[in-house]
Amino acid sequence: MEHFFSILGGMGTMATESFVHLLNERVVTHKDQDYLNYVLFNHATVPDRTAYILDATNDSPLPYLLDDIEKQNLLKPDFIVLTCNTAHHFFDTLQAATPIPILHMPKEAVKEVLKQKEVGKVAFFGTTGSVKAGIYETQMRQAGLEVYLPTEKLQDKINHLIYHDIKENDFLNQSLYVEILKDAVDAGCKQIILGCTELSLMEASFGQHDYPVIDAQSVLVDRTIERALALRKE
């Protein structure tokens, strides 16, 4: 297979399924051959990224991810798409382990924020691990953005939605999702970055609202399509 990319997913599986669905839905097609060529690594057994970031005595996801990179080096895709936001904590180590470019979801999301007419204060919603590690905050501050990180009470709501509702019970809690978006707007935020694929799953399912959301996964889908189509023309 020529001109293909690799999706490193499975963290979690339902969120990866949402990414693939969006990817296939957004490609303009008229026949089977118009779809993109890709290989999906749905590595569901990668240890929890946030658990490790918060307590390094927990099982590290890094050896599992490096093993995935090693296997992808053998396949030689044109590029790699890392669909887990929190896994970007290990991005530099993963990129150093391969000559294959890995798309950087936080950087792409921040670029999208900068395209908006009104930027102002920007909220970041993600796992506690992503917040603690500064995965998005670093990129946002480097871009000159005014960053809003959730209060402890708001982060508890976000964690409940991600872990209890979606990961544990496959429950897409629309009312709680809208509530946390409203909390950010009430705090004066002009943009809200969704930096967790479970939150992206919520946006994909219940995106008919007026809140100023920048969905990092949605941005990554668009950048993936753009790059794949450009490489196909070469």
C-alpha positions in Angstrom: 0.0 0.0 0.0 1.4 3.4 -1.0 0.7 6.8 0.4 -0.8 5.8 3.7 -0.6 7.1 7.2 -0.9 5.4 10.6 -3.4 6.3 13.4 -2.1 5.6 16.9 -5.3 5.3 18.9 -7.2 3.2 21.3 -6.8 5.8 24.2 -9.8 5.4 24.4 -11.4 3.2 21.8 -14.7 5.0 21.5 -12.9 8.3 21.0 -10.7 6.7 18.3 -13.8 5.4 16.6 -15.2 8.9 16.6 -11.9 10.2 15.0 -12.1 7.6 12.2 -15.8 8.3 11.6 -15.1 12.0 11.2 -12.1 11.3 9.0 -14.1 9.1 6.6 -17.1 11.4 6.7 -15.1 14.5 5.7 -13.2 13.1 2.8 -14.9 14.0 -0.5 -15.6 10.8 -2.2 -17.4 9.5 -5.3 -16.0 6.0 -5.3 -14.2 3.6 -3.0 -10.8 4.6 -4.2 -11.3 8.2 -3.1 -11.1 7.3 0.6 -7.7 7.6 2.4 -5.2 4.8 2.9 -4.4 4.3 6.6 -3.5 1.7 9.2 -5.2 1.9 12.7 -3.4 0.9 15.8 -6.2 0.6 18.4 -3.9 0.0 21.4 -6.6 -0.2 24.1 -4.3 -1.7 26.7 -1.9 1.3 26.9 -1.9 2.2 30.7 -3.8 5.4 31.7 -1.8 8.5 30.8 -3.2 10.7 33.5 -2.7 8.1 36.2 1.0 8.0 35.3 1.4 11.8 35.1 -0.2 12.3 38.5 1.8 9.4 40.1 4.9 8.0 38.4 4.7 4.8 40.5 1.9 3.8 38.2 2.6 1.8 35.0 4.1 4.1 32.4 2.4 4.3 29.0 5.7 5.2 27.3 7.2 1.7 26.7 3.8 0.7 25.1 3.8 3.7 22.9 7.5 3.3 21.9 6.7 -0.3 21.0 3.9 1.0 18.7 6.3 3.5 17.1 8.8 0.6 16.5 6.2 -1.3 14.7 5.2 1.7 12.7 8.8 2.2 11.7 8.6 -1.2 10.0 5.4 -0.2 8.1 6.9 3.1 7.0 3.7 5.3 6.8 4.0 8.8 5.4 3.1 10.2 8.8 1.6 9.2 12.1 -1.5 10.6 13.8 -1.5 10.5 17.6 -5.2 10.8 18.6 -4.8 10.9 22.4 -4.2 14.4 23.7 -2.7 13.4 27.1 -0.2 11.1 25.2 1.3 14.2 23.8 3.1 14.5 27.1 5.5 12.0 25.6 5.5 13.6 22.1 9.2 14.6 22.0 10.4 11.1 23.0 8.1 9.4 20.5 9.2 11.7 17.7 12.8 11.1 18.6 12.2 7.4 18.1 11.1 7.7 14.5 12.0 9.6 11.3 8.3 9.6 10.4 6.6 12.9 11.3 4.0 12.8 14.0 1.2 15.4 13.8 1.1 17.5 17.0 -2.6 17.9 17.9 -2.1 20.7 20.5 -0.1 22.9 18.1 -2.7 22.5 15.4 -5.5 23.4 17.8 -3.7 26.5 18.9 -3.1 27.5 15.3 -6.9 27.2 14.8 -7.6 29.4 17.8 -5.4 32.1 16.3 -7.5 32.1 13.1 -10.6 33.2 15.0 -11.9 36.8 14.7 -12.2 37.2 18.5 -9.6 35.3 20.6 -9.6 36.9 24.1 -9.3 34.6 27.1 -9.1 30.9 26.0 -10.1 28.0 28.2 -8.5 24.6 28.0 -10.6 21.5 28.9 -8.9 18.2 29.2 -7.8 15.5 31.7 -6.2 16.4 34.9 -3.0 14.9 33.5 -3.1 17.2 30.5 -3.6 20.2 32.7 -0.9 19.3 35.2 1.6 18.5 32.4 0.9 21.7 30.6 0.5 19.9 27.3 -1.8 22.7 25.9 -1.0 25.5 28.3 2.6 25.6 27.0 1.6 25.9 23.4 -1.1 28.4 24.2 1.2 30.7 26.2 4.0 30.5 23.6 1.3 31.7 21.1 0.6 34.7 23.4 -2.9 33.5 24.4 -4.5 34.4 27.7 -5.1 31.0 29.3 -8.0 30.0 31.5 -7.6 26.7 33.3 -10.6 25.2 35.1 -11.2 25.7 38.8 -11.1 22.6 40.9 -14.9 22.4 40.9 -15.0 22.7 37.1 -12.2 20.2 36.6 -14.1 17.7 38.8 -17.1 18.1 36.4 -14.9 17.5 33.4 -13.3 14.4 35.0 -16.7 13.0 35.8 -17.8 13.4 32.2 -14.6 11.9 30.8 -14.1 9.0 33.2 -17.3 8.2 34.9 -19.8 8.9 32.2 -18.0 8.1 29.0 -15.1 5.7 29.8 -16.8 3.7 32.5 -20.5 3.8 31.4 -20.5 4.7 27.6 -22.9 7.5 28.6 -22.8 10.7 26.6 -24.0 13.2 29.2 -25.2 16.1 27.1 -26.5 18.2 30.0 -23.2 18.0 31.9 -21.3 18.8 28.7 -23.3 21.9 28.1 -22.9 22.9 31.7 -19.1 22.9 31.6 -19.1 24.9 28.3 -21.4 27.5 30.0 -19.1 27.6 33.0 -16.2 28.7 30.7 -18.2 31.4 29.0 -19.5 32.6 32.4 -15.8 32.9 33.4 -15.2 35.3 30.4 -13.7 32.9 27.9 -14.0 33.8 24.2 -12.8 30.4 23.0 -12.8 26.9 24.5 -10.2 24.3 23.4 -11.5 20.7 23.8 -8.2 18.9 24.5 -9.5 15.4 25.3 -10.9 12.9 22.8 -13.8 12.0 25.1 -14.8 15.7 25.0 -14.4 15.6 21.2 -16.8 12.6 21.2 -19.3 14.8 23.0 -18.8 17.6 20.5 -19.2 15.3 17.5 -22.5 14.0 19.0 -23.9 17.3 20.4 -22.2 20.1 18.5 -25.4 22.0 17.7 -24.8 24.8 20.2 -23.6 28.4 20.2 -20.5 27.9 22.5 -17.2 29.0 21.0 -15.5 25.6 20.8 -12.3 24.6 19.1 -12.3 20.8 19.0 -8.7 19.6 18.8 -9.7 16.2 17.4 -11.8 17.9 14.7 -8.8 20.1 13.8 -6.5 17.0 13.7 -9.0 15.3 11.3 -8.8 18.3 8.9 -5.0 18.5 9.0 -4.8 14.7 8.5 -6.9 14.9 5.4 -5.0 17.9 4.0 -1.6 16.2 4.4 -2.8 12.8 3.1 -4.4 14.3 0.0 -1.3 16.5 -0.7 1.0 13.4 -0.4 -1.3 11.4 -2.7 -0.7 14.1 -5.4 3.1 13.8 -5.2 
